[in-house]
Amino acid sequence: MRDHPPLVVDAFRGTFDRGEDEVCPAGFFLSSLNYRFTKGGIQTREGSSYDVLAAPLTSAIKVKRMELYERTGEAQRLLILNDVGQIWDSVTGLMILSIPTMTDFSCTVMYERAYITPHNSVTGLPGEKVYVYEGSGSARPAGGSGPSTTPIVAANSASSGKVDSGVRFYGVAFESATGFISTLGGFVSLESPGEHKVDLSSIPLGPAGTVARVLVATKEILPENAQAFDAQTYYFIPDGRIPNNTGSTITVDFYDADLMDDASYLLEQLSEIPAGVGIGQYKSSLIVWGENLNPSIVRVSKPGEPEAHNGAEGYLTVYPGIGGGIKNCTEYRNQIIICKAHRTYASLGNDDSPAFWEVGEVDGSVGTECHGIGQILNIGSNVEDRIFIADRAGLRLFVGTYSDDYILSYNVDDIWGRITPTAFNQVEVQVDAINFFIYVALPLDGALTPNYILYGDYSEGLGEETIRWTLWKFPVVPTSIVVALVGDTPVFKFGSINSGVVKLDFSTKLDLGVRIDNIIKFPLFPVGGEDELINHYTGIALRARGAGLLDIYCEGLDAVNVLQAQSLVLSERPGRVLWRGFNFTAGHCSVTLVQPNVDSWMIMTKFILYVAPLWESRPAV
């Protein structure tokens, strides 16, 4: 019976789950689980094991969210949020932040500092703020309070100097270890006789973390303008910095012409940055978006100063009242791309304050949620001038606009449709741009946190016929995912609300000590064949190697007719094509392959099904 004509499959295109089973094209699978793709083939994915983290971060920790944090010359670490609102550092093994109501957080790294915004996956946490963590100790609120209204003391020095005659205002600000300079305070006025220095005393000490006090002054104030301290133009005084938090006196000496570095922006400096649902970078500025009270604004820091946010003009407003709040932002071609749940906008920064930047609509029907833009090793989201965006209609490519030709998840549309609508804000996208892999954590079938990984291989291209998809499932749920660099090698890791941080591990064929669940289900053969024709299927041949048993199942259309064939025994070096005969009669035949054993694995590069027509039509019913 082996002389039946062969149907040969030697290109494996991944899962096609879109519509009825009979529309699955040749070369695709009706379903597949826990496989990777190779050049010309498919193989069982590697196993997984618990990542070894510093105590007390044992496998018992319940992970809600984790983010990468790396400092020059140091091991890459994870910042891990557990189920009781605590963020832990995987390298120090210490808790760095505790907010009991925090159920989610986002993070970006600038100047080797981690900026953290606590949120609830919808908006920034009500009443909360952005925090900064420098790799040791605890995270502290970004920014900082300025001096009180108690005036410093100003007096004309007995020493000759440069200060011209006339009235000037003086003030002080606090400088933190991260370079943040607080709002101004301690204002005082002094009329100078000319050609004398000025002695400033009773300069207040700053809060914990203050490394210096910075003195400012106005140029000569005309009498008619000598009223409101907070309505003047202030400048940093040359050599007017006290480089400690202990001294309380300084003598300053300057001409008005020496006052060139404008410090007036400090008058409107925020002492805290309100928490948002997301945080990132645009050019050299820190950006925060999706506040609880102002969900439609994006705050933009002073360039090069992540904690310096102007409370009056340091933000852009994105169509409040239309489409809900802002959920995600990223930089693309020098623009800031802004996503609401179902809309995408763009703005281009210029020399004006962010409040005056123009915002334009890119697409009124495509958007995403707080973790829905693909992250690349925590260093950005742009892959060869393309951005991966998880929209409710599918995983999209953004290339300056959206195109129907760039719905990357087209072939697995039915899987995408299984995402729990109310948990779409838990969808998370990570990209391994070195190996051309996409990982999407999905909450499917009513789950409120991700329970599957949709794994994509785009090493052969990003078209419908070239990208290859399959599902991964683990013994514990993959709540939050990252692609971390271990040495120079990207490693996929996930944190689980069940327990611990898990990594893919090539040294094992087990998932946390248990069998890797797996399945390959081929389409209904003959693909596109006549429905009335009855065929006889006599067996399969495989070019495959591996270990363990390979169970073989045949079923007809709608799984009405089912046959289990005798299992094959896999070998690492079989030296031949594997053959298994059976006797199956049906209009169409779908073959399913399952490895039932512990420690089993398989690499397959060719599949052949032997089939011949038996009857031209079905018997009358």
C-alpha positions as CSV (number, residue, x, y, z in Angstrom):
1,M,0.0,0.0,0.0
2,R,3.0,2.2,0.2
3,D,2.8,2.8,-3.6
4,H,0.1,5.4,-2.9
5,P,1.2,8.9,-4.3
6,P,2.9,11.0,-1.7
7,L,1.8,14.4,-0.4
8,V,5.1,16.0,0.6
9,V,5.5,18.8,3.1
10,D,9.0,20.1,3.4
11,A,8.4,23.7,4.4
12,F,6.7,24.3,7.8
13,R,5.0,27.7,7.9
14,G,3.7,27.6,11.5
15,T,0.1,27.6,12.8
16,F,-2.8,28.8,10.6
17,D,-5.8,29.4,12.9
18,R,-8.1,31.6,10.9
19,G,-11.6,30.3,10.1
20,E,-12.7,26.7,9.6
21,D,-10.2,23.8,9.6
22,E,-10.6,23.1,5.9
23,V,-9.3,26.5,4.8
24,C,-5.8,25.9,6.4
25,P,-3.3,26.0,3.5
26,A,-0.6,23.5,2.7
27,G,2.6,23.9,4.7
28,F,0.8,25.3,7.8
29,F,-0.4,23.6,10.9
30,L,-4.0,23.6,12.2
31,S,-2.4,23.9,15.6
32,S,1.0,23.6,17.2
33,L,2.3,23.9,20.7
34,N,5.8,24.3,22.2
35,Y,7.8,24.2,19.0
36,R,10.5,26.4,17.5
37,F,11.2,26.9,13.8
38,T,14.5,26.0,12.2
39,K,15.9,26.6,8.7
40,G,13.7,24.2,6.7
41,G,12.2,22.5,9.7
42,I,10.6,22.5,13.1
43,Q,11.9,21.4,16.5
44,T,10.7,20.9,20.1
45,R,11.5,24.1,22.0
46,E,14.1,24.0,24.8
47,G,13.0,23.4,28.3
48,S,12.8,25.9,31.2
49,S,14.1,26.3,34.7
50,Y,13.8,28.8,37.5
51,D,16.2,31.7,37.1
52,V,18.7,31.9,40.0
53,L,18.1,35.2,41.7
54,A,19.6,36.7,44.9
55,A,17.9,35.8,48.2
56,P,15.2,36.3,49.2
57,L,13.9,36.2,45.6
58,T,13.2,32.4,45.6
59,S,10.9,30.6,43.3
60,A,8.1,31.3,45.7
61,I,7.9,35.0,44.8
62,K,4.7,35.8,42.9
63,V,5.5,38.1,40.0
64,K,3.1,40.6,38.7
65,R,5.5,42.6,36.5
66,M,9.2,42.8,35.9
67,E,11.4,45.2,34.0
68,L,15.1,45.1,32.9
69,Y,17.6,47.5,34.5
70,E,21.2,47.6,33.5
71,R,24.1,49.8,34.6
72,T,27.5,50.1,32.9
73,G,29.9,47.4,34.0
74,E,27.2,45.6,36.2
75,A,25.2,42.5,35.7
76,Q,21.8,43.1,34.1
77,R,19.1,43.0,36.8
78,L,15.4,42.6,37.0
79,L,13.1,44.9,39.0
80,I,10.3,42.6,40.1
81,L,6.8,43.6,41.4
82,N,5.2,41.0,43.6
83,D,1.5,40.5,44.5
84,V,1.6,42.8,47.5
85,G,2.9,45.9,45.9
86,Q,6.6,45.5,46.5
87,I,9.4,46.0,43.9
88,W,12.5,43.9,44.5
89,D,16.0,44.2,42.9
90,S,17.1,40.7,41.6
91,V,20.8,41.6,42.1
92,T,20.8,43.1,45.6
93,G,18.0,40.9,46.8
94,L,16.5,43.9,48.5
95,M,13.0,45.5,48.3
96,I,13.4,49.0,46.8
97,L,9.8,50.3,46.8
98,S,6.6,49.3,48.6
99,I,3.1,50.7,47.7
100,P,0.4,48.3,48.8
101,T,-2.1,49.5,46.1
102,M,0.4,49.1,43.2
103,T,-0.7,46.3,40.9
104,D,1.6,47.2,37.9
105,F,4.5,49.4,37.1
106,S,6.6,50.6,34.1
107,C,10.2,51.7,34.0
108,T,12.8,53.4,31.8
109,V,16.5,53.8,32.3
110,M,18.2,57.1,31.8
111,Y,21.8,58.0,32.9
112,E,22.0,54.6,34.6
113,R,19.1,55.4,36.8
114,A,15.8,53.5,36.7
115,Y,12.7,55.8,36.6
116,I,9.7,53.9,37.9
117,T,6.0,54.8,37.6
118,P,3.5,52.8,39.7
119,H,0.1,52.2,38.1
120,N,-2.9,49.9,37.8
121,S,-2.6,49.1,34.1
122,V,-5.2,51.8,33.3
123,T,-3.8,55.1,34.6
124,G,-1.1,56.1,37.0
125,L,-1.8,55.1,40.6
126,P,-4.0,57.8,42.2
127,G,-2.0,60.2,44.4
128,E,1.3,58.6,43.5
129,K,4.4,59.9,41.8
130,V,7.4,58.8,39.7
131,Y,10.4,57.3,41.6
132,V,14.1,57.0,40.8
133,Y,16.3,54.2,41.7
134,E,20.1,54.3,41.4
135,G,21.0,50.7,41.9
136,S,21.4,50.6,45.6
137,G,19.3,51.5,48.7
138,S,15.7,52.3,48.0
139,A,13.9,54.2,45.3
140,R,13.0,57.8,46.2
141,P,10.5,60.2,44.7
142,A,11.9,61.8,41.6
143,G,12.3,65.6,41.9
144,G,12.2,67.1,45.3
145,S,10.7,69.9,47.4
146,G,12.2,73.4,47.3
147,P,13.0,75.8,50.1
148,S,10.2,77.4,52.2
149,T,9.2,81.0,51.9
150,T,11.4,82.0,54.8
151,P,13.8,84.5,53.3
152,I,17.6,84.0,53.3
153,V,19.6,86.9,54.7
154,A,21.3,89.2,52.2
155,A,23.8,92.0,53.1
156,N,26.2,94.2,51.3
157,S,29.8,93.0,52.0
158,A,32.5,95.3,53.3
159,S,34.7,93.9,50.5
160,S,34.9,95.7,47.2
161,G,33.4,93.8,44.3
162,K,31.5,93.8,41.0
163,V,27.8,94.1,42.1
164,D,26.4,97.3,40.6
165,S,24.1,99.7,42.4
166,G,20.4,99.0,42.5
167,V,17.8,96.5,43.8
168,R,18.2,92.8,43.1
169,F,16.3,89.7,44.3
170,Y,18.0,86.6,45.5
171,G,16.8,83.1,46.0
172,V,18.0,79.5,46.5
173,A,17.2,76.0,45.2
174,F,18.2,72.5,46.3
175,E,20.2,70.1,44.1
176,S,19.9,66.4,44.5
177,A,22.4,63.6,43.7
178,T,20.8,63.0,40.3
179,G,21.3,66.7,39.3
180,F,17.7,67.7,39.9
181,I,17.4,71.3,40.9
182,S,14.2,72.1,42.9
183,T,11.9,75.1,42.6
184,L,13.1,78.4,44.1
185,G,12.5,79.7,47.6
186,G,14.0,81.8,50.3
187,F,13.5,85.0,48.3
188,V,15.0,88.2,49.6
189,S,15.6,91.7,48.1
190,L,18.7,93.8,48.6
191,E,19.7,97.3,47.4
192,S,23.4,97.4,46.6
193,P,25.4,100.6,46.7
194,G,27.7,99.4,43.9
195,E,31.2,98.0,43.7
196,H,30.7,95.6,46.6
197,K,30.2,91.9,47.0
198,V,27.0,90.5,48.6
199,D,27.0,88.2,51.6
200,L,24.2,85.6,51.7
201,S,23.5,83.8,55.0
202,S,20.8,81.7,56.8
203,I,20.7,79.6,53.6
204,P,18.4,76.7,54.4
205,L,19.5,73.1,54.4
206,G,17.8,70.8,51.9
207,P,16.1,67.5,52.6
208,A,17.9,64.1,52.7
209,G,19.6,63.5,49.4
210,T,20.5,67.1,48.8
211,V,24.1,67.4,47.6
212,A,24.3,71.2,47.0
213,R,22.4,74.5,47.3
214,V,22.3,76.7,44.2
215,L,21.9,80.5,44.4
216,V,20.1,82.7,41.9
217,A,19.7,86.4,41.4
218,T,17.9,88.9,39.2
219,K,19.5,91.7,37.3
220,E,18.7,95.2,38.6
221,I,15.0,95.6,39.3
222,L,13.3,98.9,38.4
223,P,11.2,100.3,41.3
224,E,7.9,99.7,39.5
225,N,8.7,96.0,39.1
226,A,10.0,95.4,42.6
227,Q,6.9,93.7,44.0
228,A,6.4,90.0,43.3
229,F,9.4,87.7,43.8
230,D,7.8,85.0,41.6
231,A,7.3,87.4,38.7
232,Q,11.0,88.1,37.9
233,T,13.6,86.6,35.7
234,Y,16.3,84.8,37.7
235,Y,19.7,83.7,36.7
236,F,22.2,81.2,38.2
237,I,24.9,83.2,40.0
238,P,28.4,82.3,38.7
239,D,30.2,80.4,41.4
240,G,27.0,80.6,43.4
241,R,26.8,76.9,44.3
242,I,27.4,75.6,47.8
243,P,28.6,72.0,47.2
244,N,27.3,70.5,50.4
245,N,24.2,70.4,52.6
246,T,25.9,71.8,55.7
247,G,27.2,75.3,55.1
248,S,24.8,78.3,55.4
249,T,26.8,81.2,54.1
250,I,28.3,82.3,50.8
251,T,29.7,85.5,49.3
252,V,28.8,86.2,45.7
253,D,30.3,88.7,43.3
254,F,29.1,89.3,39.7
255,Y,28.2,92.0,37.1
256,D,24.7,91.9,35.7
257,A,26.3,91.0,32.4
258,D,27.7,87.9,34.0
259,L,24.1,86.6,34.7
260,M,23.5,84.6,31.5
261,D,22.2,81.2,32.5
262,D,18.4,81.6,32.9
263,A,17.0,79.9,36.0
264,S,13.5,81.2,35.8
265,Y,12.1,77.8,34.7
266,L,12.7,76.7,38.3
267,L,9.8,78.9,39.4
268,E,7.4,76.5,37.7
269,Q,9.3,73.3,38.5
270,L,7.2,70.4,39.8
271,S,8.4,69.0,43.1
272,E,6.9,65.6,42.1
273,I,6.1,64.0,38.8
274,P,2.6,62.5,38.9
275,A,2.6,58.8,38.3
276,G,1.5,57.7,34.8
277,V,0.4,54.4,33.2
278,G,3.7,54.6,31.2
279,I,7.1,56.1,31.2
280,G,9.8,56.4,28.5
281,Q,12.1,58.7,26.6
282,Y,11.8,61.2,23.8
283,K,15.0,62.6,22.4
284,S,16.9,63.4,25.6
285,S,13.7,64.0,27.8
286,L,11.9,61.8,30.2
287,I,8.2,61.4,29.3
288,V,5.3,60.3,31.5
289,W,1.8,59.7,30.3
290,G,-1.7,58.6,31.4
291,E,-2.0,60.2,34.9
292,N,-5.0,59.4,36.9
293,L,-6.3,63.0,37.0
294,N,-4.9,64.0,33.6
295,P,-5.0,60.9,31.4
296,S,-4.7,62.8,28.1
297,I,-1.4,64.6,28.7
298,V,2.2,63.6,28.2
299,R,4.7,65.3,30.5
300,V,8.1,66.1,28.9
301,S,11.1,66.9,31.0
302,K,13.7,69.5,30.3
303,P,16.2,68.0,27.8
304,G,19.0,66.2,29.6
305,E,17.2,66.6,33.0
306,P,14.8,63.7,33.5
307,E,13.4,65.0,36.8
308,A,12.9,68.7,35.7
309,H,9.3,69.0,34.7
310,N,7.6,72.4,34.1
311,G,4.2,72.5,35.7
312,A,2.8,75.2,33.4
313,E,4.1,74.4,29.9
314,G,6.0,71.1,30.2
315,Y,3.3,68.8,28.8
316,L,1.3,68.3,25.6
317,T,-2.4,67.7,25.6
318,V,-3.8,65.0,23.3
319,Y,-7.5,65.4,22.5
320,P,-9.0,65.1,25.9
321,G,-12.4,63.6,25.9
322,I,-11.8,61.7,22.7
323,G,-10.8,58.0,22.9
324,G,-10.0,57.9,26.6
325,G,-6.6,58.4,28.1
326,I,-3.1,57.9,26.7
327,K,-1.9,54.3,27.1
328,N,1.6,54.2,25.4
329,C,4.2,56.3,23.7
330,T,7.4,55.7,21.7
331,E,9.8,57.7,19.6
332,Y,9.9,57.1,15.8
333,R,11.7,59.1,13.2
334,N,12.3,62.0,15.6
335,Q,8.5,62.1,16.4
336,I,6.7,61.1,19.5
337,I,4.1,58.5,18.7
338,I,1.2,58.5,21.1
339,C,-1.3,55.7,21.5
340,K,-4.7,55.6,23.1
341,A,-6.6,52.3,23.3
342,H,-8.0,52.7,19.7
343,R,-6.2,55.7,18.3
344,T,-2.7,56.8,17.3
345,Y,-1.3,60.3,17.2
346,A,2.0,62.0,16.5
347,S,3.8,65.1,17.6
348,L,7.2,66.6,16.7
349,G,9.2,68.4,19.4
350,N,10.7,71.8,18.6
351,D,12.2,74.7,20.5
352,D,8.8,75.7,22.0
353,S,7.6,74.4,25.3
354,P,5.7,71.0,24.9
355,A,2.4,72.8,25.5
356,F,2.7,74.4,22.1
357,W,3.7,71.3,20.1
358,E,1.2,70.4,17.5
359,V,-0.5,66.9,17.8
360,G,-1.9,65.2,14.7
361,E,-3.9,62.1,14.2
362,V,-2.2,59.2,12.5
363,D,-5.0,56.6,12.7
364,G,-8.4,56.9,14.3
365,S,-9.0,53.1,14.7
366,V,-5.7,51.5,15.8
367,G,-4.1,51.8,19.2
368,T,-2.8,49.8,22.1
369,E,-2.5,49.5,25.9
370,C,0.3,50.1,28.4
371,H,2.5,47.1,27.5
372,G,1.5,46.7,23.9
373,I,4.5,48.3,22.1
374,G,7.3,45.8,21.5
375,Q,10.3,46.3,23.7
376,I,13.7,45.4,22.5
377,L,16.1,44.5,25.3
378,N,14.9,47.5,27.3
379,I,16.7,49.8,24.8
380,G,13.8,51.0,22.7
381,S,11.1,49.8,20.4
382,N,12.3,50.5,16.8
383,V,13.3,47.5,14.8
384,E,14.8,48.5,11.4
385,D,12.5,51.5,11.2
386,R,9.4,49.4,12.3
387,I,7.5,49.3,15.5
388,F,5.4,46.3,16.7
389,I,2.1,47.4,18.2
390,A,-0.6,45.1,19.7
391,D,-3.9,46.4,18.6
392,R,-7.2,44.7,19.4
393,A,-7.5,43.7,15.8
394,G,-4.0,42.1,15.7
395,L,-0.3,42.6,16.0
396,R,0.5,45.5,13.7
397,L,3.6,47.0,12.1
398,F,3.9,50.8,12.4
399,V,6.1,52.2,9.6
400,G,4.9,55.8,9.8
401,T,1.4,54.6,9.3
402,Y,-0.5,51.4,9.5
403,S,-1.3,49.1,6.5
404,D,-3.7,46.2,6.2
405,D,-0.7,44.4,4.7
406,Y,1.1,44.6,8.0
407,I,-1.3,42.7,10.3
408,L,1.4,40.3,11.4
409,S,-1.0,38.0,13.3
410,Y,-3.2,37.5,10.3
411,N,-2.6,33.8,10.2
412,V,-3.5,33.3,13.8
413,D,-6.4,35.7,13.9
414,D,-8.6,33.2,15.8
415,I,-6.0,32.9,18.5
416,W,-5.8,36.7,18.8
417,G,-9.6,36.7,19.0
418,R,-9.4,34.6,22.1
419,I,-7.8,37.4,24.1
420,T,-9.9,38.3,27.1
421,P,-11.3,41.7,26.2
422,T,-11.2,43.1,29.7
423,A,-7.6,41.9,30.1
424,F,-6.1,43.4,26.9
425,N,-4.1,45.8,29.1
426,Q,-2.1,42.7,30.2
427,V,-0.9,41.9,26.7
428,E,2.9,42.4,26.6
429,V,5.2,42.4,23.5
430,Q,8.9,41.7,23.6
431,V,11.2,41.5,20.6
432,D,14.5,39.6,20.1
433,A,15.8,41.7,17.3
434,I,19.1,39.7,17.2
435,N,17.4,36.4,16.4
436,F,14.3,37.8,14.8
437,F,11.8,36.4,17.4
438,I,8.6,38.0,18.7
439,Y,7.1,37.0,22.1
440,V,3.6,38.1,23.0
441,A,2.1,37.2,26.4
442,L,-1.6,36.7,25.9
443,P,-4.5,36.2,28.4
444,L,-6.6,33.7,26.4
445,D,-10.1,32.2,27.0
446,G,-11.2,34.4,29.9
447,A,-7.9,34.5,31.8
448,L,-7.2,37.8,33.5
449,T,-3.4,37.5,33.3
450,P,-1.4,36.0,30.4
451,N,-1.5,32.2,30.2
452,Y,0.1,31.6,26.8
453,I,3.0,33.0,24.8
454,L,2.4,33.6,21.1
455,Y,5.9,33.0,19.6
456,G,6.7,34.3,16.2
457,D,9.8,33.7,14.0
458,Y,10.4,36.4,11.4
459,S,13.8,35.3,10.3
460,E,12.5,34.7,6.8
461,G,10.5,37.9,6.6
462,L,7.5,39.8,8.0
463,G,4.9,38.8,5.4
464,E,1.9,36.5,5.9
465,E,3.8,33.7,4.0
466,T,7.1,34.2,5.8
467,I,6.4,34.9,9.5
468,R,5.8,31.7,11.5
469,W,3.6,31.5,14.6
470,T,3.1,28.9,17.3
471,L,1.8,28.9,20.9
472,W,3.9,28.1,24.0
473,K,2.5,26.9,27.3
474,F,4.3,26.4,30.5
475,P,3.5,24.6,33.8
476,V,3.1,28.1,35.4
477,V,1.6,31.1,33.7
478,P,3.8,33.7,32.1
479,T,2.5,36.9,33.7
480,S,5.3,39.2,32.6
481,I,8.0,38.7,30.0
482,V,11.4,40.1,29.1
483,V,14.2,39.3,26.7
484,A,17.4,39.7,28.7
485,L,21.0,39.6,27.6
486,V,23.1,37.0,29.4
487,G,26.6,37.8,28.2
488,D,25.8,38.6,24.6
489,T,23.0,36.0,24.2
490,P,19.4,37.0,24.3
491,V,17.4,34.8,26.8
492,F,13.7,34.8,27.1
493,K,12.5,35.0,30.7
494,F,9.1,35.4,32.3
495,G,7.8,36.0,35.8
496,S,4.8,34.1,37.0
497,I,2.0,35.0,39.4
498,N,2.2,31.3,40.4
499,S,5.8,31.4,41.4
500,G,9.2,32.8,40.5
501,V,11.1,33.9,37.4
502,V,11.6,31.3,34.7
503,K,14.1,31.2,31.8
504,L,14.4,29.1,28.7
505,D,17.1,26.6,29.3
506,F,18.9,24.7,26.5
507,S,20.4,22.3,29.0
508,T,17.1,20.6,29.8
509,K,14.2,19.0,27.9
510,L,11.8,19.5,30.8
511,D,9.6,22.5,31.9
512,L,10.4,23.0,35.5
513,G,11.1,19.3,35.9
514,V,8.0,18.1,34.1
515,R,7.3,17.0,30.5
516,I,7.0,19.7,27.8
517,D,3.4,19.5,26.5
518,N,3.5,19.5,22.7
519,I,1.5,18.9,19.6
520,I,1.7,19.3,15.8
521,K,-1.6,19.0,13.9
522,F,-1.3,19.1,10.1
523,P,-4.1,20.5,7.8
524,L,-6.8,18.3,6.3
525,F,-5.2,16.6,3.3
526,P,-5.6,16.8,0.4
527,V,-5.7,20.5,0.9
528,G,-8.4,22.0,-1.4
529,G,-9.4,18.5,-2.5
530,E,-13.0,17.5,-3.5
531,D,-15.3,17.0,-0.6
532,E,-17.2,14.1,-2.2
533,L,-14.0,12.1,-3.0
534,I,-13.2,9.3,-0.5
535,N,-9.5,8.6,-0.1
536,H,-7.4,5.8,1.3
537,Y,-4.5,6.9,3.5
538,T,-1.9,4.3,4.0
539,G,0.8,5.8,6.2
540,I,3.3,8.6,6.8
541,A,7.0,9.0,6.3
542,L,9.1,11.5,8.3
543,R,12.6,12.9,8.1
544,A,12.9,13.3,11.8
545,R,15.3,12.7,14.6
546,G,15.0,13.0,18.3
547,A,14.3,10.9,21.5
548,G,11.2,9.2,22.9
549,L,8.0,8.0,21.4
550,L,6.0,9.8,18.7
551,D,2.2,9.2,18.9
552,I,0.3,9.4,15.7
553,Y,-3.4,10.2,15.3
554,C,-5.5,10.5,12.2
555,E,-8.9,12.2,12.0
556,G,-11.3,13.2,9.3
557,L,-13.4,16.4,8.7
558,D,-14.9,17.6,12.0
559,A,-13.0,14.8,13.8
560,V,-15.8,12.4,13.0
561,N,-13.5,9.6,12.1
562,V,-10.4,9.0,14.4
563,L,-7.6,6.5,14.3
564,Q,-4.5,6.1,16.5
565,A,-1.7,4.5,14.7
566,Q,1.2,2.6,16.2
567,S,3.8,5.0,17.8
568,L,7.2,5.6,16.3
569,V,10.4,5.4,18.3
570,L,12.6,8.4,17.7
571,S,16.4,8.2,17.4
572,E,19.0,10.9,17.5
573,R,20.7,9.4,14.5
574,P,18.1,7.2,12.7
575,G,20.1,7.0,9.4
576,R,16.8,6.6,7.5
577,V,13.4,8.1,6.8
578,L,10.9,6.9,9.4
579,W,7.8,5.1,8.2
580,R,4.5,4.2,9.9
581,G,1.8,2.5,8.0
582,F,-1.9,2.6,8.9
583,N,-5.3,2.0,7.2
584,F,-7.5,5.1,7.2
585,T,-10.4,5.9,4.9
586,A,-12.0,9.4,4.8
587,G,-12.6,12.3,2.5
588,H,-9.8,14.3,4.3
589,C,-7.2,13.3,6.8
590,S,-5.4,15.5,9.4
591,V,-2.4,13.9,11.1
592,T,-1.5,14.9,14.7
593,L,1.9,14.2,16.2
594,V,2.4,14.1,20.0
595,Q,5.5,13.3,22.1
596,P,4.1,11.7,25.2
597,N,7.4,10.9,27.1
598,V,9.4,12.9,29.6
599,D,12.7,14.2,28.1
600,S,11.5,13.6,24.5
601,W,12.4,16.0,21.6
602,M,12.2,16.1,17.9
603,I,13.6,17.9,14.9
604,M,11.6,17.4,11.7
605,T,12.4,18.6,8.2
606,K,10.0,16.6,6.0
607,F,6.5,15.1,6.3
608,I,4.9,12.8,3.7
609,L,1.4,11.4,3.7
610,Y,0.6,8.6,1.3
611,V,-2.9,8.8,-0.2
612,A,-4.9,7.4,-3.2
613,P,-8.5,7.9,-4.3
614,L,-10.8,5.1,-3.2
615,W,-14.3,6.2,-4.3
616,E,-15.4,9.1,-6.4
617,S,-18.4,9.9,-4.2
618,R,-19.9,9.0,-0.9
619,P,-22.7,6.4,-0.6
620,A,-26.1,7.9,-0.5
621,V,-27.4,8.6,3.0
